Amino acid sequence: MSNDIDRTIERMVIFREEGIENCPRCGQRLVQDMGPYQIATFDGQRPADEFAMNGDFGYLCGGCETAVIDLSGLAEMLSAAYQKPGWDVGQGCAVIGLLNMDAIPPDQKDRPLEDMDPYPLVRFYADSTETKKLTRKSKPRKRRPRKPKRRR
């Protein structure tokens, strides 16, 4: 991890499966970041589980507030998590943010993450156009015809 990347700022998360060398927003070279990332999983609309995960699926931009997540790399990591007892991985996931381990006070380093207050999470936010691309259904939604107006 490069020292010139600020891991303490909130970032817009963008999901990609290819073309992960340069930032899609500003064009600068991305730097791979191993995390740890906070992951939430879903089973349909129902939240399934939430956990921290290190992996080589995340990239940060030094030029702007962008995080790029490699979907195929994340899927590979989650498929390995299916085999772990007690993990409810679900069918979908969201990368909530990056855990800032440097923000943990020295006297709390031995405490479990879930017991920490404040929780050392640097949140990611989603771009609405990116979210629409990921959640778009394969078939367009059919529109019902309008009822004709009554004449008086």
N, C-alpha and C positions, 0 to 999 in steps of 0.2 A: 504494500500500500504506500502510495506516495504521500509525503508529508505536506504537499501543497494543496491537498484536498481537505476542505472543511467538512467534517463529519457531524457538525453540531447544528447545521441549518436544515430547515424543512425543505423538502425537494418534491418536485412534480415527478411522479413515477410514470414511465412509459414502458410498455411491454413489446418485445421484439423476439423473433426467432432467427433473424439473419440481419446482417448489416450493423453489427454492434461495435464497430471500431470507432466511429465518430458520433458525437452527440447529435441527435435529430433536431435539436432546437438551435444550437449555436455553431455546430460544425467542428468544435474542438475534439481532440482525441480523448476518449474515455479511459478511465483507470479502473481496473478490476478491483473490487472490494469484497473480501470474504465474509463480511458481516461482523457480528451476528445480526440477523434480520428477524423481526417479529412477523410471524406468519399466522393468518387466521384461515381456517378451512370451513367449508360449508357443504351441507348435504341438501341440495336444492336451495330453498330459502332459509333453511334452519342452520344456525351456527353449529359447527361440529366441535372444533377444538382450536386452541391458540397456543403457540409455542415459539421459542427462539430457535433459529437454525443458522449455522454457518454453512457457507457453500460458495462455489465459484460461479454463481449465476447472477451476481449483481455488479453493476458498473456505475461509477459516479463521474460527473463532469466537473472539472475545475473552473470552467468558464462561466457556468450558470448553475442554477438550482435544479439540476435534472439527475434523476436516477433511472437507469435502464436495467430492466430485468429480462434475462434470457429465459423465455418460457420453456424451451426444451430442456435447459439445464435445471430449472426449478422442477419441472415434471419428473426428471430423472431422480432428483433428490427426494421428492415426495413419494415416488414409487418405492424407494428403499424404506421410507417411514411406514408404509403399509405393514411391513413385517415386524415392526416394533410393538410389543405388547402394551396395551393401555393407550395407544395413540388412535384417535378417531380422525383420520385424514379427510374423509368426506370426498365429494366429487369435484368441488371447486375450491379456489383459494384466493387470497388477497395478501399482498405484501404491505403491511401496515406501516412499517418504518424500520429504522436502523437503531439498534441499541447502542447508546453512548456509554461504554464501559468506563471511560475516563471520568465521567460525571459522578461515579459512585464514590462517596467519601471513604477514606481508608478504614474507618471503624465499622463500615457496613460491608466490606468486601466478602465476608464469609456468610452473609445472609442470602437466602434464596431470592431470586429476582422478583417473584410475585409478592414478596413481603416488603418490598422497598417502597417508601413514600418520600419523595416523588419517584415515580417509575422512570428510569433513564431512557425513555423512548424519544427519538427524534422522528416525528411523523412524516409520512409521505402523503401527498394529496394527488388525486387523479385529475387529469385533464378530461373534460367532458367529452371531447371528440374521441379521445383514446378509449374511454369507457364505452362509448357507443359502438366502436369498432369491435370490442371484445364481447359485448353482450348482444350484438345483432343476431337475430334468428336467421336461419337459412332461407325461410320463405317470408316474403313481406306480409304484413298484417292486412287482412281483408277489411275493407270499410263497408259498413252497412249503408244501403241507400237511404237517403233522407225521405222522411214522410212528406207527402205534399201538404202544403198549407191549406187549411180550410177556407173556403170562400164564404163570405158573409152575404 
